[in-house]
């Protein structure tokens, strides 16, 4: 593997070259009405141009989203088109690790061959995102563990995870506080409907998936992960595993969240403080009207 200094120097050269042919109107996506973009550490609102600069400086950036929000996929597609980093590798949670997607084929065929479940991912919801990867000529790899392995990891509560991923996870062991936070996140994500005996298995699956994506990202620096927000958390997600194993790698976490617009007062400051250890940047979009996802648990 080439040293990080090589990738950083190459990124700077290619970035400057690419930006020289972009007009100001092409250089950044715009914030739509009722959208806000924050740098979490400073608590300040920033511009998309500021965000792009930070993403371009990262060795790995992890871009979260709410899976069924079309705006989130369109925003990430726009960011991909505007990034100045040429040659960055894209890793997606939607496909199996070890699979490089053949972007010369039609998208549905290429994605399906790599394990993309069109029905489960509500195709064509993600079409705009993968079209942006294809149009930019970027390499696309799957990052997730296959469905069959997921079942094995669940049944074995993590014992069946490969030696490579086990090694990553041993180096990134969560303390009691981290495990409690991850348990809370999983509980909230399942509407507090999971029986207690399922949590250890669910945590093992989440960690195995995060380790798998972290492994692929580290194999293809510089790289970008396209995944749900749960995988983008700094404190218990993919960034935590990467930092624990290779602290010299610069990782940036971006969450795309649904939230009512935040004022400039105490409420906004308190809300941002609650995300301080979970993300580097947060792009807030309006709350999308949908059926309460917890109803499916109440019907069972």
Helices and strands as residue ranges (DSSP letters): H 4-19, E 36-39, E 44-45, H 48-57, E 60-63, H 70-82, E 89-96, H 107-113, H 127-136, E 140-144, H 147-156, H 163-171, H 176-189, G 196-198, H 199-219, E 223-226, H 229-232, H 238-245, E 251-258, H 266-274, E 281-285, H 295-298
